[in-house]
Amino acid sequence: MATSTSPRRRSLPWRLAKGLLVWSLALLLLGGLALTAAVLVTAQSLPGFERLKSTQTGQMIVVRAADGSEIVTLGPSYGRWIPIGRMPRVMQDAMISVEDRRFRSHWGVDPIGIVRSVWVRVESGHWRQGGSTITQQLARNVFLNSSRTFDRKIREVVLALALETNFSKDQILELYLNKVYFGGGAYGVDSAARKFFGHPGEQLSLGEAAIVAGLVKAPSHYSPTADAKAAVDRARVVITTMQSAGTITPAQAQAAGLDTVKLAAETGQNSARYFTDWVLPQLDQILPDNARQIEVWTTLDPNAQRAATAAIQANAPKDTQGALLSVDRDGAVLAMVGGTDYVTSNYNRATSALRQPGSAWKLFVYLTALEAGYKPDDKVVDEPVTIQGWTPRNSGGTYAGEIDVRTAFAYSKNSVAAQLGNEVGFGAVANMARRFGITTPIITTPAMVLGSSDVHMIDMVRAFAEVSAKGMAVTPYGIRKITSTDGEVLYVHRPDTAQQLVPDYVAAGITDMLQTAVAIGTGRAAQIGRPVAGKTGTTSSNKDGWFLGFSSGITTGVWMGRDDAKPVPGLQGGTAPARAFAAYMRVATAKRPPEKFQTDLKLPTQELEPDDETLQNNPDSFFYVDPEGNIANHQPNAPASPARDDTAPVKQDPPGAAANDEFLDRATGRASPPPRASPTRHAPVPHSP
């Protein structure tokens, strides 16, 4: 009986073990078949190599200056694609050594790495991804998100095996090195090399390659721009790993020179960001619905931008803001500074702020007077006047008596501007401002002649640029062309159709007066040793200081003041703003020949007389004055306090003043005016009510 029952006692465990083995083998076989089927199906659905090369996450926009230098890169930066044949060998070896030493021998998944990863998962309670191969990382970067779930890990394995089925090791490595994230928005070796070292990825040295390879583990922690020491320490680990893997010799490791690797200067949030903040929103109109990686080639001149930044920072009074905008003769923006420091305030005062222009607004008053028939040599009377209950006051409270139009403009006489505005019509002045590009609501009460309507600085610069262009329309622009990253041209700026805003003789006459304002008037601090035409502007209680002018085809505007519109003691258009203008323009015009202004008045055959229709403001005109004194079709502003004119001109006599002392005394009111002779033409002086 003993011999017959012993086999039966051993049969149950044996059968259980056998069954477990059979079922395990069956499950493994079924799992293997399922995995094989999944890999084959996935492999068939994978994009081709060329398609994978062009697959990128998010839109990259590289903004370039006029000389091709990079201003800023927004979104992910992929750099240039480097084929595996041109990828530095040290870069390939460094990445394989530190990320996947068995890359050349496994079939997409490293079993040893998986076991290690699972063990860490059991111990720590979460995935650390320590077993991911280069192929798995590529699968994750291209096809999956960054979650660390078991389901995603299985899909990652399937994709890795499918990639190995479809592509060679070199193709996989090429895709990986051109797509892996290195921090700071840089994807791919070339982008990382340019960001951290300032040169293309094909030129990486051993030390640089070690730094780049070390970033993959923790891009933000080991970034050279965030912590150079951490980046170098991590690179030493990479060098040691490469030596132990046999890809470099001890001598090469010793000569890597990690401590001498030169990092590219970090491009911070500098003043050029005011310009890019203005330019980039325009892409929605220029290239709507575009999702391609693009390069935006702009008009910004880096040398001019640096000079503009320095001019504002050196001249803006303490606790004030400053802005500068400069355009070329065709409207191309050369420099734009929207504040004293972009980091502390990215509000762009050059394009967005609304401020009173003060006497700079007189440009439109005198343009209207010239178009109505006045000439710079015509006589006017600088004396107290009252218009509709408003009595303008000259700076210093003095009056010069009979002077010519040119002198009244040069010394910014408020009394004369008020008389001229009253004669030609405040609505006509508003129409002229609209014609020259002022887009904000315009007050048409008498005080408007002194710049009581708020304006955008960019509109004022445009108006002065149009005077510089001899009365032709000019539109500021910042984008010359847009290309794809592979060089395909997607957009090219085309100039606007030529449009004459005022007759040539009007542009010549106002240029004559603007030049005089700089030569002997309130703008003398803006002189730069070559012909300059310009106008100062100062508002009531010294809240705003302006200087706008042009020379050698470049038009520049400068504004200074406080954002809260509080008074700034001593701030005048002819002081800090004019000095900043001069400091900038000396640099901006340095490589251009001086240009003599066209100031000869070439009048029509019959000299124009004041146009009755202009003076009466024909209601059929697009812009006209309504019964309340406002421009129709534009929301009127509440009356504002009249803007104050510039203070007395700087006492220092400029070289080559175009008048003797007796004339200047009369012009500025420092001497009692002589008895007034019969003027050639002067504005009628309305009586007080």
Helices and strands as residue ranges (DSSP letters): H 2-45, H 49-54, E 61-64, E 70-74, H 89-99, H 111-124, H 134-143, H 150-166, H 169-179, H 189-197, G 201-203, H 206-215, H 219-222, H 228-245, H 250-254, G 258-260, H 272-279, G 280-282, H 283-286, E 294-298, H 302-315, E 321-327, E 333-337, G 358-361, H 362-371, E 379-382, G 395-397, E 401-404, H 405-410, H 414-424, H 426-435, G 446-450, H 457-468, E 479-484, E 489-492, H 504-519, G 524-526, E 533-538, G 540-542, E 544-551, E 554-561, H 576-588, H 612-616, H 661-668
